[in-house]
């Protein structure tokens, strides 16, 4: 499986043709599978959207292989795993994934495999040909979960691929010349490096402040700062409420977060007020504005037999929301600018260290495949959406202060020397 069928044709089918034909398999073009003399079948399929994912739910597969699985949302793979099964006791259903660090799947791959089966350092290696020092790693023991499922992480780097090392040395040199973080990811297979994401300007030294250095009542209060709350709606998906303080110079700090699932709108509002009162002694009237996802108005339930918006349930609890502008492009640009720009040496947007889910998700947000100016929606973008709603409402729009131009790895490579035939994408 790949995200698109052209990816299968270019990157997998030629090798499949060579390997499977040697075992007597015949390719069936109409149904897109190889049939072996035994009757076994291997399908080549793609999954570009959740709609196409439904084609494989409820199947009876003994093996599922996903190439470039970092392009897949976690929930898609979880659903696919439900179709791994067999009645034959001699067969062990397996899910295999091959991928690089990065993209929308980085966080869940690292959590499910790398962190559970931490690789064992085997020592530093110096490659004289490429003048590179890197660390070799060995696989650790498999992780067995409560249901008896086995998870195994097999670390690999470009140096484990002799076909590339021996036949495409310029590709290795290209990887070596990448910015440090991308080099660690793509050359060394380092999952502790994060790059290739939308907010490549993210820096914990600039954007995260210790909770002890921004204490309510000491370093800020409702009398010294404007206080806001920003919301992203969710029920099965997480609902988010971020607490934000803005100083007189327009610099904002996200100082607390509430991120929960399975809460209806009325319960969300009660929880928000409870946290504000118990932790900070704040009432709804102490907040300058409550900026919210438009979904709070477009989604309805009933109250006293009449249609009632989710925003209405918040109003019942004293929280009077302002409907945010749901412009993903402008919103992303404003957030990017706030992270990039500073006043008196302090970034326009920062986060307190206790906002762990928000600060973990931000550097992992990827760009859309076909539009680098949009944040990919299949990642964990719930906290970002809340920040986006706040920023586009409260922060000056792009152009109100200088925005340094965004350059991603594509531009970095475009300015580098290409291959002799002018095709620098051929080996990617």
Secondary structure, 3 states (H helix, E strand, C coil): CECCHHHHHHHHHHHHHHHHHCCCCEEECCCCEEECCCCCEEECCECCCHHHHCCCCCCCECEEEEECHHHCCHHHHHHHHCCECCCCCCCCCEEEEECCCCCCCHHHHHHHHHCCCCCEEEEEEEECCCCEEEEEEECCCCEECCCCCEECCCCCCHHHCHHHHHHCHHHHHHHHCCCHHHHHHHCCCCCCCCCCCCCCCCCHHHHEECHHHCCECCCECCCCCEEEEEEECCCCCCEEEEEEEECCCCCEEEEEEEEECCCCHHHHHHHHHHHHHHHHCCCHHHCCEEEECCHHHHCEEEECCEEEEHHHHHHHCCCCCEECCCCHHHHHHHHHHHHHCEECCEECEEEECCCHHHHHHHCCCCEECCEEEEECCCCCCHHHHHHHHHHHHHCCCCCCCCCCCCCCHHHHHHCCCCCCCCCCCCCC
